[in-house]
Amino acid sequence: MLFCWLLYKQKHVLYIAGTIIFGIASYFYVQTVTPIQANEIQVKEITWTDIYRINGQYMRGFAISEDGEKWYVQLKISTESQKNMLMQTSVAGMVFQVDAKEVEKRPASHAYAFDMDSYIKSNGAVGQMAVETYQIIEKNKSFLTYMAEKRFAMKWHIQTTFPSSLQAEAEALLIGSREQMPSDMQHAYQTLGITHLFAISGLHVALLALLVYESMIRIGIRRETANLLLIIALPLYAFIAGGAPSVWRSVSVTEIVLLSLLFKKKLAIDDAFSLSVIGFVLLTPWVIFQIGFQLSYLAALSLIYSTVLLKNSTSYVMQSFVITALCQLIVYPILLYQFYEISISSFLANLVFVPLFSFIILPINLFFLLLTYISTTLSDFLFQLYEPIRNLLGDFIMYLGSLPFQMWNPMKPSLLLVFTAYVTVIFFFISIERKKRLIVCSLLLLSPIGIMHITPYLDSSTKITFLNVGQGDCIVIEMPYRKEVIMIDTGGLLRFEQEAWKVTNEVYEVGRQIVVPFLKGKGITKIDTLVITHADADHMEGAEEILGEVPVGEIHITPGSTNKEGMQDLLKEVREQQIPMVEKGAGLEIDSNYFQFHYIYPIDSMYEGNNDSLVLSMQNRYFHGLFMGDLEKEGELDLVNRYRGALKNITLLKMGHHGSKTSSEQSFLTLTNPDVAIITAGFGNRFGHPHPDVVERLETLQIPFLQTGRDGAIEVEITKKGEILVTNFK
């Protein structure tokens, strides 16, 4: 295609030949350096890079093996003193002698979960390893190690001289580290669409470069010398700032332009931009899979080729709005594909917060950083004046982030829809610039947006998804045309006491980190009925986090379970949101236009644990499903006695208590004889679920079964014609 285009443009034959040869050579170069998943781990030594994090008992990050391959390493720290030593120094360049093991590949939680393999691949690594036995040998000395030490020293300086409430912001703005930023703060910034303010971007680098350049000119340094010093200083700053794609993009483009001025060969900004892309991809081919790379270069591309639009914007406010609109339009398909939602309020929020952070908060942080090196007494005094004001602004941002209806969450678009969206965006930009066919192109621009929004409501099938939430239950039932959504349990973790130094900085939350991404990927914006089968943590702990993200119409609980300790946080959230909470039991139902939902257990109102789980029957003329909660043998036998006719030869059985030895009794399985059974049990769980005896019973009765911990998320689709399709997302 390129060859034909160049011929059409009547380019010189040498130009055409050179371009094609360069393209082919680049392809084979990329193929040569492309990481390939290693079959077997034979690593004995690793050298840590500067991309790592120590959290709880583990240090995770990227390291280079003795044969030069990059690996993602999960190292279990042996002692508290060892952890303190590692946290107080830069680990980059340290050589560890290790006994490495391959990390067993776990099935995906669902189709929209974090993809560890893609993350590893995007960083150019060949795989991941686990290390429990290690010995520190030495520390290599190199330029990269030296720069990592300087970055670590600056980070340590910030943590020891800045007030605790200002440290996370200073680390993000000055050295590009967001490790210390609390999750609630990150969520507020995401809701407002201003997370990029804490990523060191082109504007960030440009402001610092301009500040340094003008300072050098003011003290009498010649312009040529100032340019040369900037050429040397900018790459050093990129290393200090963490080397994110957005940093290297802005630094590399600036470097190329400055070099062209130095050699008196003026280079167009779009050529400098193109050279930056080519160089970046040649050096680190897998960077194209990094979201930061995609968003950074796309946003810059939109601004470079929109100078006509920017020149036509006379006022500062209008120009700021145009810049925001351009960047939002060019990245919105990628944002939806990667994160399944975009901020509607970002247009207004960016008008206020971009100049505030760029021209006030960033310079203030830079000033305080310099001041803490000069006089901590003076900096402490000024911090006392600044900190309350900045905390008020933080509280205001948190309040704005808590306001409802700020996120548009249609669904995860297909790649074809992403491509279509980009075609319409480009045509829209061209029509705006040429001032032609504005109405037609505006309608084209809105067409993929409309398709994304209405697609979930066009599906006539019913879908039941058993999420892989580890050792717990979470089931999402979507009715035809998304008329109703019912969730049975929310997943959660059974937490055990451990030493303080082993505790992670932020608690892992199944609801927020597994269930909510699934709901967003599906475009589910409301749960009509949430069923909490019983009060065990692995069935309900995630409820509070889900309620904080997705509106819930009504909650059903088993009788007598509200006085259990694990329910207290949920009850507090329910009261704050004023959500109806109803006790349900045998004989009661869920209103639905598509299926008959009947609770068939428990019989009494005294809560005593697993055998008082809510058991839900879902039935129409094509399908009969049974969701057992954690019901065990005694409850199953009671069901056999009470509902012998009604439970015969069902379609789907969600087995009780994760397939434990105390559940799935022979007579119950014989009676129900499901077409397929689902076991919700975590990968390699400590309880040994499903128990071998249960598996043997299923195999003897020839009942097909799937397990979430082994097979990943499981989706049962009931078509409009009554066909039953079972798929899993491993």
C-alpha positions in Angstrom: 0.0 0.0 0.0 2.8 2.4 0.9 4.6 1.5 -2.4 1.5 2.3 -4.4 0.9 5.6 -2.6 4.5 6.7 -3.2 4.2 5.9 -6.9 1.0 7.9 -7.0 2.8 10.8 -5.4 5.5 10.5 -8.1 8.3 10.2 -5.5 11.9 9.6 -6.7 12.7 5.9 -7.2 15.6 6.1 -4.6 13.2 7.6 -2.1 10.7 4.8 -2.7 13.4 2.1 -2.6 14.9 3.5 0.6 11.5 3.7 2.4 10.5 0.1 1.4 13.9 -1.3 2.5 13.8 0.6 5.8 10.3 -0.7 6.4 11.2 -4.4 5.7 14.4 -4.1 7.8 12.4 -2.6 10.7 9.9 -5.5 10.5 12.6 -8.2 10.7 14.4 -6.2 13.5 11.2 -6.2 15.5 10.7 -9.9 14.9 14.2 -10.6 16.1 13.9 -8.8 19.4 10.2 -9.8 20.1 10.1 -11.6 23.4 9.0 -15.2 23.2 7.5 -17.0 26.2 10.1 -19.2 27.8 9.2 -22.8 28.2 11.3 -23.5 31.2 12.9 -21.3 33.9 16.7 -21.9 34.3 17.5 -18.6 35.8 20.1 -18.5 38.6 20.9 -14.8 38.8 18.7 -11.7 38.3 19.6 -8.0 38.2 16.8 -5.7 39.2 15.7 -2.8 37.0 14.3 0.4 38.4 10.7 -0.8 37.8 9.8 -2.6 41.0 7.5 -2.1 44.1 7.7 -3.4 47.6 4.3 -4.0 49.1 3.7 -6.2 52.2 5.9 -9.3 52.1 6.6 -9.1 48.4 8.8 -7.2 46.0 7.4 -7.3 42.5 9.0 -5.9 39.3 11.2 -6.5 36.3 14.7 -8.0 36.4 17.2 -9.1 33.9 18.5 -12.7 34.0 22.1 -13.7 33.4 21.3 -14.4 29.7 19.9 -10.9 29.2 16.2 -11.7 29.2 13.8 -9.6 31.1 11.4 -11.3 33.6 8.6 -10.2 35.8 9.7 -11.3 39.3 7.6 -11.9 42.4 10.1 -12.2 45.3 8.9 -13.1 48.7 10.9 -11.2 51.3 12.2 -13.4 54.0 12.4 -11.2 57.1 11.3 -7.8 58.4 14.9 -6.5 58.6 15.5 -7.6 55.0 12.4 -5.6 53.9 13.6 -2.5 55.8 17.0 -2.7 54.1 15.4 -3.1 50.6 13.1 -0.1 51.2 15.9 2.2 52.4 18.0 1.8 49.3 17.6 1.7 45.5 17.3 -1.9 44.4 18.0 -1.1 40.7 21.3 -2.8 39.8 21.3 -5.3 42.7 22.2 -8.8 41.6 20.3 -11.6 43.4 21.2 -15.3 43.3 17.9 -17.0 43.2 16.1 -20.3 43.2 13.4 -19.4 40.7 10.1 -21.2 40.0 7.6 -20.8 37.2 4.4 -19.0 38.3 1.4 -21.1 37.6 -0.8 -19.4 35.1 -4.2 -18.7 36.7 -7.3 -18.5 34.6 -8.7 -15.0 34.0 -11.3 -13.7 36.4 -13.4 -12.7 33.4 -13.1 -11.2 29.9 -12.6 -7.7 31.2 -10.1 -8.4 34.0 -6.5 -7.2 34.2 -4.4 -9.2 31.8 -1.1 -10.1 33.4 0.3 -11.6 30.2 -0.4 -8.4 28.2 1.3 -6.3 30.9 4.4 -8.5 30.9 4.5 -8.5 27.1 4.1 -4.7 26.9 7.2 -4.3 29.1 9.3 -6.6 26.8 9.5 -9.4 29.3 9.5 -13.1 28.4 7.5 -14.4 31.4 7.1 -14.3 35.2 8.9 -16.2 37.9 8.4 -16.6 41.7 11.4 -16.4 44.1 11.3 -17.5 47.7 15.0 -18.4 48.2 17.5 -15.7 47.3 20.9 -14.1 48.3 22.1 -10.6 47.5 25.5 -10.9 45.7 26.5 -7.4 44.6 25.3 -4.2 43.0 26.3 -3.4 39.4 27.4 0.1 38.6 26.1 1.7 35.5 24.7 5.0 34.2 21.1 3.6 34.6 21.8 2.4 38.1 23.3 5.8 39.0 20.2 7.6 37.7 17.9 5.2 39.5 19.8 5.9 42.8 19.3 9.7 42.2 15.6 9.2 41.6 15.3 7.0 44.7 17.2 9.6 46.8 14.8 12.4 45.6 11.9 10.2 46.5 13.3 9.5 49.9 14.0 13.2 50.4 10.4 14.1 49.6 9.1 11.4 52.1 11.3 12.8 54.9 10.8 16.6 54.3 7.3 17.0 52.9 4.2 16.7 55.1 2.6 13.3 54.7 -0.5 14.7 53.1 1.5 16.3 50.4 4.0 13.5 49.7 1.9 11.6 47.2 1.3 14.6 45.0 4.9 15.8 45.1 6.2 12.3 44.1 3.7 12.2 41.2 4.4 15.7 39.9 8.1 15.8 40.4 9.4 12.2 39.8 6.4 10.5 38.2 5.8 8.1 41.1 2.1 7.4 42.0 2.7 4.5 44.4 1.7 6.5 47.4 -1.5 7.9 46.0 -4.5 6.5 47.9 -7.1 4.6 45.9 -10.0 7.0 46.8 -8.0 9.9 45.6 -7.1 8.2 42.3 -10.8 7.3 41.9 -11.9 10.9 42.3 -9.3 12.1 39.7 -10.5 9.3 37.3 -14.1 10.4 37.7 -13.2 14.0 36.9 -11.0 12.9 34.0 -7.9 14.6 35.3 -5.7 11.6 36.2 -3.3 12.8 33.5 -2.4 15.7 35.7 -0.3 13.3 37.8 1.5 11.9 34.8 4.5 13.9 33.7 3.4 15.0 30.2 4.5 17.2 27.4 3.1 20.3 29.0 4.9 19.4 32.2 8.2 18.9 30.4 7.7 22.0 28.3 7.1 24.2 31.4 10.2 22.9 33.1 12.3 23.3 29.9 11.0 26.8 29.4 11.7 27.7 33.1 15.2 26.4 32.9 15.9 28.0 29.5 14.6 31.4 30.5 16.6 31.2 33.8 19.8 30.5 31.8 19.0 33.4 29.5 18.4 35.8 32.4 21.7 35.0 34.0 23.5 35.8 30.7 24.1 32.4 29.1 24.0 32.5 25.3 21.0 31.0 23.5 23.2 28.4 21.7 24.8 27.3 25.0 21.4 27.2 26.7 20.0 24.9 23.9 23.1 22.6 24.3 22.6 22.4 28.0 18.9 21.6 27.6 19.9 18.8 25.1 22.0 17.3 27.8 19.7 18.0 30.7 16.3 16.8 29.3 17.2 13.1 29.0 18.6 13.2 32.5 15.3 14.6 33.7 13.5 11.8 31.8 15.4 9.2 33.9 14.7 11.1 37.1 11.0 11.3 36.2 10.6 7.6 35.8 10.9 7.2 32.0 7.2 6.9 31.3 6.2 7.0 27.5 4.7 10.5 27.9 8.0 11.7 29.3 10.1 10.2 26.6 7.7 11.4 23.9 7.9 15.0 25.0 11.7 14.9 25.7 12.5 13.1 22.5 10.5 15.5 20.3 12.1 18.5 22.1 15.6 16.9 21.7 15.1 16.4 18.0 13.9 20.0 17.5 16.8 21.4 19.5 19.3 19.3 17.7 17.9 20.5 14.3 18.3 24.1 15.6 21.8 23.3 16.8 22.9 22.1 13.3 20.8 24.9 11.7 18.6 22.4 9.9 15.1 23.5 11.0 12.8 20.4 11.3 9.0 20.5 11.2 7.3 19.4 14.5 5.4 16.6 12.8 8.7 15.2 11.4 10.2 15.4 14.9 7.1 13.6 16.2 7.4 10.9 13.6 11.1 10.3 14.3 10.3 10.1 18.0 7.7 7.3 17.3 10.1 5.4 15.0 12.9 5.6 17.5 10.8 4.6 20.4 9.3 1.5 18.7 12.7 0.4 17.3 14.3 0.5 20.7 11.4 -1.0 22.6 9.0 -2.6 20.1 6.5 -3.9 22.7 5.9 -0.4 24.0 3.1 0.0 21.4 0.9 -2.2 23.8 1.3 0.2 26.7 -1.7 2.3 27.3 0.4 5.3 28.3 2.2 5.2 25.0 -1.0 5.0 23.0 -2.7 7.8 24.8 0.3 10.1 25.0 1.2 9.9 21.3 -2.5 10.1 20.1 -3.1 13.2 22.2 0.1 14.8 20.9 -0.9 13.8 17.3 -4.2 15.5 17.6 -2.7 18.8 18.8 0.1 18.8 16.2 -2.3 18.5 13.3 -4.9 20.9 14.7 -3.0 24.1 14.6 -5.6 25.7 12.3 -8.3 25.0 14.9 -6.2 26.3 17.7 -5.3 29.5 15.8 -9.0 30.2 15.2 -9.7 30.1 19.0 -9.2 33.7 20.1 -9.8 33.5 23.8 -7.8 31.5 26.4 -11.0 29.7 27.6 -12.0 28.8 24.1 -8.5 27.5 23.2 -8.4 25.5 26.4 -11.8 24.0 25.6 -10.7 23.1 22.0 -7.5 21.5 23.3 -9.5 19.4 25.8 -12.1 18.5 23.1 -9.4 17.5 20.6 -7.5 15.3 23.1 -10.7 13.7 24.4 -12.1 12.9 20.9 -8.8 11.3 19.7 -8.4 9.1 22.8 -12.0 8.2 23.6 -12.1 4.9 21.6 -8.9 3.7 23.3 -10.2 4.7 26.7 -13.4 2.8 26.2 -11.6 -0.2 24.9 -9.1 -0.3 27.8 -11.2 1.1 30.7 -14.8 0.7 29.5 -15.8 4.3 30.6 -15.0 7.9 30.1 -15.6 11.0 32.2 -18.3 13.3 30.9 -17.2 16.1 33.4 -13.6 16.1 32.1 -14.3 18.9 29.6 -15.2 21.3 32.4 -12.8 19.9 35.0 -9.8 20.2 32.6 -10.6 23.9 31.9 -10.1 24.6 35.6 -7.6 22.0 36.9 -5.1 21.9 34.0 -4.0 25.6 34.4 -4.3 25.3 38.2 -2.0 22.3 38.4 0.3 23.3 35.6 0.9 27.0 36.5 0.4 27.0 40.3 0.6 23.6 42.0 3.5 22.2 39.9 5.7 25.4 40.4 4.8 25.4 44.1 5.9 21.8 44.5 9.1 22.5 42.6 9.8 25.5 44.8 9.3 23.5 47.9 11.6 20.7 46.6 14.4 23.3 46.1 13.6 24.9 49.4 13.8 21.7 51.4 17.4 21.3 50.1 18.3 24.8 51.3 16.4 25.3 54.6 14.1 22.8 56.2 13.2 25.3 58.9 11.9 27.8 56.3 10.2 25.0 54.3 8.4 23.7 57.4 7.1 27.1 58.2 5.8 27.6 54.6 4.3 24.1 54.6 2.2 25.1 57.6 0.7 27.8 55.5 0.3 25.8 52.3 -0.8 22.4 53.6 -4.3 23.5 54.9 -5.1 25.3 51.7 -4.0 22.3 49.6 -6.0 19.9 51.8 -9.1 22.1 51.3 -8.6 21.8 47.5 -8.1 18.0 47.9 -11.4 17.8 49.9 -13.1 19.8 47.2 -11.8 17.5 44.4 -12.9 14.4 46.4 -16.4 16.0 46.8 -16.6 16.7 43.0 -15.5 13.2 42.3 -18.3 11.8 44.5 -21.0 13.5 42.5 -23.1 11.0 40.5 -23.7 10.7 36.7 -20.2 11.8 35.7 -19.1 8.6 33.9 -20.3 7.3 30.6 -20.1 3.5 30.7 -21.6 1.9 27.5 -19.6 -1.3 27.1 -16.2 -2.5 25.9 -16.4 -1.8 22.1 -15.2 -4.4 19.6 -12.0 -3.6 17.7 -14.1 -3.1 14.5 -16.1 -0.4 16.4 -12.9 1.2 17.7 -11.6 1.4 14.1 -14.9 2.8 12.9 -14.8 5.4 15.7 -11.4 6.6 14.6 -12.5 6.9 11.0 -15.4 9.1 12.1 -13.1 11.2 14.4 -10.6 11.9 11.6 -13.4 12.9 9.2 -14.9 15.1 11.8 -11.5 16.9 12.4 -11.1 17.4 8.6 -14.6 18.8 8.2 -14.2 21.2 11.1 -10.9 22.5 9.6 -12.3 22.9 6.1 -15.7 24.1 7.4 -17.6 21.7 5.1 -20.2 19.0 5.7 -20.3 19.7 9.4 -23.7 18.3 10.0 -22.9 15.0 8.1 -19.6 14.5 9.9 -21.1 15.3 13.2 -23.7 12.6 12.7 -21.0 10.2 11.6 -19.0 11.1 14.8 -22.1 10.3 16.9 -23.0 7.0 15.1 -20.4 4.7 16.8 -21.1 6.4 20.1 -24.8 5.6 19.7 -24.0 2.0 18.6 -21.9 1.5 21.7 -24.6 2.9 23.9 -27.5 0.8 22.6 -25.8 -2.5 21.8 -26.3 -4.1 25.2 -30.0 -3.3 25.0 -30.4 -5.2 21.7 -29.4 -8.6 23.0 -32.4 -10.9 23.2 -30.6 -13.7 25.1 -30.3 -14.2 28.9 -26.7 -14.5 30.2 -25.6 -16.0 33.5 -22.0 -15.3 34.3 -20.1 -17.1 37.2 -17.1 -14.8 37.9 -13.8 -16.2 39.0 -13.5 -14.3 42.2 -11.2 -16.8 43.9 -12.6 -18.7 46.8 -16.0 -17.1 46.7 -19.2 -16.6 44.8 -20.4 -13.9 42.4 -23.0 -14.6 39.8 -24.4 -11.9 37.4 -27.7 -12.6 35.6 -28.6 -10.3 32.7 -32.1 -10.5 31.3 -33.0 -10.0 27.6 -32.5 -6.5 26.4 -30.8 -5.6 29.7 -34.3 -5.1 31.2 -33.2 -6.6 34.6 -29.9 -7.4 36.2 -29.7 -9.7 39.2 -26.4 -10.3 41.1 -26.1 -13.3 43.5 -23.3 -12.7 46.0 -20.4 -10.3 45.5 -17.2 -12.3 46.3 -14.8 -11.4 49.0 -11.8 -12.6 50.9 -11.4 -14.6 54.1 -8.7 -12.5 55.8 -6.3 -14.0 58.3 -4.1 -12.3 60.9 -0.5 -11.8 60.0 2.5 -9.8 61.2 2.3 -6.1 60.6 5.3 -5.9 58.2 3.6 -8.4 55.9 0.4 -6.4 55.6 0.0 -4.6 52.2 -0.3 -0.9 51.9 -3.8 -1.1 50.6 -6.2 -4.0 51.1 -7.0 -6.1 48.0 -10.7 -5.6 47.2 -12.5 -8.3 45.2 -15.5 -6.1 44.6 -13.6 -3.1 43.3 -10.8 -4.9 41.4 -12.7 -7.9 39.9 -16.5 -7.5 40.0 -16.7 -3.7 39.1 -14.5 -4.0 36.0 -16.8 -6.9 34.8 -19.9 -4.7 35.3 -18.2 -1.8 33.4 -16.9 -4.0 30.6 -20.5 -5.3 30.1 -21.9 -1.8 30.3 -24.0 -2.6 33.4 -24.9 0.6 35.1 -27.5 -0.6 37.5 -28.2 -3.8 39.5 -31.9 -4.3 40.1 -31.6 -7.0 42.8 -28.6 -8.0 44.8 -28.9 -11.3 46.6 -26.6 -11.9 49.6 -27.1 -15.7 50.2 -25.5 -15.6 53.6 -23.1 -13.6 55.8 -19.7 -15.3 55.0 -17.0 -12.9 53.8 -16.3 -14.8 50.6 -19.9 -14.2 49.5 -20.6 -10.6 50.6 -17.4 -8.7 51.5 -17.3 -7.1 48.1 -20.8 -5.7 48.3 -19.8 -2.4 50.0 -17.3 -1.7 47.2 -19.9 -2.5 44.5 -22.5 -0.3 46.1 -20.0 2.5 46.0 -19.7 2.2 42.2 -23.0 0.9 40.8 -26.5 1.8 41.9 -28.5 -1.1 43.4 -32.3 -1.2 43.5 -32.9 -3.7 46.3 -31.0 -6.1 48.4 -32.2 -9.5 49.5 -30.6 -11.3 52.5 -31.2 -14.5 54.4 -33.3 -14.1 57.6 -31.3 -13.3 60.8 -28.0 -12.6 59.1 -27.9 -8.8 59.8 -26.4 -9.3 63.3 -23.3 -10.9 62.0 -20.1 -8.9 62.3 -19.2 -9.2 58.6 -22.5 -7.5 57.6 -21.9 -4.3 59.6 -20.0 -2.3 56.9 -22.6 -3.3 54.3 -25.4 -2.2 56.6 -23.8 1.2 57.1 -23.5 1.7 53.3 -27.1 0.6 52.8 -28.4 3.1 55.3 -26.3 5.9 53.8 -27.7 5.1 50.3 -31.2 4.3 51.6 -31.4 1.0 49.7 -34.3 -1.3 50.6 -33.0 -4.4 52.3 -35.4 -7.3 52.6 -35.2 -10.7 54.3 -36.2 -13.5 52.0 -36.9 -17.2 52.6 -38.8 -20.2 51.2 -42.0 -19.2 49.4 -40.9 -15.7 48.5 -39.8 -14.5 45.0 -38.1 -11.9 42.8 -40.3 -10.0 40.4 -39.2 -10.7 36.8 -40.9 -10.5 33.4 -38.8 -13.3 31.9 -38.2 -16.0 34.5 -39.9 -17.3 37.7 -37.4 -16.6 40.5 -38.4 -18.5 43.7 -36.6 -18.7 47.0 -36.9 -22.3 48.2 -34.6 -22.1 51.3 -34.2 -21.4 54.2 -37.3 -22.6 55.9 -36.9 -21.0 59.3 -35.8 -17.5 60.3 -32.9 -18.4 62.7 -29.6 -17.8 61.1 -27.0 -20.6 61.9 -24.6 -20.4 59.0 -24.1 -22.2 55.7 -27.3 -24.3 56.0 -29.3 -21.1 56.1 -28.1 -19.9 52.8 -30.7 -18.4 50.4 -31.3 -21.0 47.6 -32.8 -19.5 44.5 -34.6 -21.3 41.7 -34.7 -19.7 38.2 -37.1 -21.2 35.7 -39.0 -20.8 32.4 -40.2 -23.4 29.9 -36.6 -23.9 28.5 -34.5 -23.6 31.5 -34.3 -24.5 35.2 -31.3 -23.3 37.3 -30.6 -23.7 41.0 -28.2 -21.5 42.9 -27.3 -23.1 46.2 -25.2 -20.5 48.1 -23.1 -22.5 50.7 -25.9 -25.0 51.4 -24.4 -28.3 52.8 -25.6 -31.9 53.1 -28.3 -31.3 55.8 -29.9 -28.6 53.7 -29.7 -30.6 50.5 -31.4 -33.6 52.1 -34.2 -31.2 53.3 -34.6 -29.9 49.7 -34.8 -33.5 48.4 -37.6 -34.3 50.9 -39.6 -31.1 50.2 -39.2 -30.5 46.5 -38.6 -34.0 45.0 -40.8 -33.4 42.0 -39.8 -29.8 41.4 -36.1 -30.3 41.4 -35.9 -33.3 39.1 -33.6 -33.1 36.1 -32.7 -29.4 36.1 -30.6 -27.6 33.5 -28.0 -25.8 35.7 -26.8 -26.4 39.2 -24.5 -23.9 41.1 -23.2 -26.4 43.6 -23.2 -25.6 47.3 -20.2 -24.6 49.4 -17.7 -24.6 46.6 -17.8 -28.4 46.2 -16.7 -29.2 49.7 -16.9 -32.7 51.2 -19.9 -31.6 53.4 -22.0 -30.7 50.3 -23.2 -32.2 47.0 -24.8 -35.2 48.6 -25.3 -38.3 46.3 -29.1 -38.4 46.5 -29.4 -34.6 45.8 -27.1 -34.9 42.7 -29.1 -37.9 41.5 -32.4 -36.1 41.9 -31.3 -32.8 40.2 -29.2 -34.6 37.6 -28.2 -31.2 36.0 -27.1 -30.8 32.4 -24.1 -28.9 33.7 -22.8 -28.2 37.3 -20.8 -25.1 38.2 -18.3 -25.1 41.1 -17.1 -21.8 42.4 -13.8 -22.6 44.0 -10.5 -20.6 43.9 -7.4 -21.6 42.0 -5.2 -23.8 44.3 -7.3 -22.9 47.3 -6.1 -24.0 50.8 -9.4 -25.9 51.4 -8.8 -28.4 48.6 -12.2 -27.5 46.9 -13.7 -29.2 45.1 -13.2 -32.3 47.2 -12.1 -35.5 45.3 -15.2 -37.3 46.7 -17.5 -34.7 45.1 -15.6 -34.9 41.8 -15.9 -38.7 41.9 -19.7 -38.4 42.5 -20.1 -36.1 39.5 -18.0 -38.3 37.2 -19.9 -41.4 38.4 -23.3 -39.8 37.6 -21.8 -38.4 34.3 -22.6 -34.8 35.2 -20.5 -32.4 33.2 -19.0 -29.7 35.5 -16.9 -26.6 35.3 -14.9 -24.9 38.0 -14.2 -21.1 38.1 -10.7 -21.6 39.6 -9.7 -24.0 36.8 -11.8 -22.8 33.9 -12.1 -19.1 34.6 -15.3 -17.1 34.3 -18.2 -19.2 33.0 -21.0 -17.8 31.0 -24.3 -19.7 30.4 -26.4 -18.1 27.6 -30.0 -18.9 27.1 -31.1 -17.8 23.6 -34.5 -16.5 22.7 -35.3 -20.0 21.1 -34.2 -21.8 24.3 -30.8 -23.0 23.3 -28.3 -23.3 26.1 -24.7 -22.3 25.4 -21.9 -22.6 27.9 -18.6 -20.9 27.4 -15.6 -20.1 29.7 -13.0 -17.3 29.7 -9.8 -19.0 30.7 
